[in-house]
Amino acid sequence: MASKRQIAKAFKAAKKYLWKGEINGPGTSYICFALSKAEDNGDITQEQSDCACDVISERLGGTYATVPSWLRERIGARAFNKVTFKQIQAYRHAWLDQLIKEFSK
């Protein structure tokens, strides 16, 4: 089991592989894919990646595989249909920032 600080390091590493929302910009849309990329590039261990992905899954309630599915359930389809990919990606980055802060304590 990775420590809280190791998980924070994983979230920090994922930030550089997470798409920033620009058209045709580099990176992946999903946090766990970004964690896998960080692991593949040797930035973090498999244990850190797995533990960080477990946190993401747990925070999404275990039922929802992605932020959009979680968000749609919370705000409803009508409101969700007005949300852009760029806004969802900004939410992911803000969420990662919050998780980094939380797990760095």
C-alpha positions in Angstrom: 0.0 0.0 0.0 1.5 3.3 -1.0 1.6 6.1 1.6 -0.4 9.3 1.3 2.7 11.2 0.2 3.5 8.6 -2.5 -0.1 8.9 -3.8 0.3 12.7 -3.8 3.4 12.2 -5.9 1.4 10.0 -8.3 -1.3 12.7 -8.7 1.5 15.3 -9.3 3.0 13.1 -12.0 -0.3 12.5 -13.7 -0.8 16.3 -14.1 1.8 16.5 -16.8 0.1 13.7 -18.8 -3.4 15.0 -18.4 -4.9 16.8 -21.4 -5.2 20.6 -20.7 -8.2 21.1 -22.9 -6.7 22.7 -26.0 -7.8 21.4 -29.4 -5.4 18.7 -30.5 -3.2 19.2 -27.4 -1.1 16.5 -26.0 -2.2 14.3 -23.1 -5.0 12.0 -22.2 -8.4 13.0 -21.0 -8.6 10.6 -18.1 -6.8 10.7 -14.8 -6.2 7.0 -14.5 -4.8 6.9 -18.1 -2.5 9.8 -17.1 -1.4 7.8 -14.0 -0.7 4.8 -16.3 1.4 7.0 -18.6 3.3 8.3 -15.6 4.0 4.7 -14.6 5.0 3.7 -18.1 7.5 6.6 -18.2 9.0 5.6 -14.8 7.7 8.7 -12.9 5.8 6.5 -10.4 5.6 2.8 -9.4 2.8 0.5 -10.3 1.7 0.5 -6.7 1.5 4.3 -6.6 -0.6 4.2 -9.9 -2.9 1.5 -8.6 -3.5 3.2 -5.3 -4.1 6.6 -6.9 -6.6 5.0 -9.3 -8.3 3.3 -6.4 -8.8 6.7 -4.8 -10.3 8.1 -8.0 -12.7 5.1 -8.3 -13.6 5.4 -4.6 -14.3 9.2 -5.0 -16.5 8.6 -8.0 -18.5 6.3 -5.8 -17.2 3.0 -7.4 -20.2 3.0 -9.7 -19.1 5.6 -12.2 -16.1 5.0 -14.5 -15.6 8.6 -15.5 -16.0 12.1 -14.3 -18.6 12.8 -17.0 -20.8 9.9 -15.9 -20.5 11.0 -12.2 -21.3 14.6 -13.1 -24.3 13.7 -15.3 -25.8 11.8 -12.4 -25.3 14.8 -10.1 -26.5 17.6 -12.2 -28.9 15.9 -14.6 -28.8 15.3 -18.4 -30.2 18.7 -19.4 -27.5 20.6 -17.4 -24.8 18.2 -18.4 -25.5 18.6 -22.1 -24.4 22.3 -21.7 -21.0 21.3 -20.2 -18.1 21.4 -22.6 -15.1 18.9 -22.8 -12.9 21.8 -21.9 -14.9 22.4 -18.7 -14.8 18.8 -17.8 -11.0 18.7 -18.3 -10.7 21.9 -16.2 -12.7 20.1 -13.5 -10.3 17.1 -13.7 -7.3 19.4 -13.2 -8.9 21.2 -10.3 -9.8 17.8 -8.7 -6.2 16.6 -9.1 -4.9 19.9 -7.5 -7.3 19.2 -4.5 -6.2 15.6 -4.2 -2.5 16.6 -4.3 -3.1 19.1 -1.5 -5.1 16.5 0.5 -2.6 13.7 0.1 0.4 15.9 0.7 -0.7 16.6 4.3 
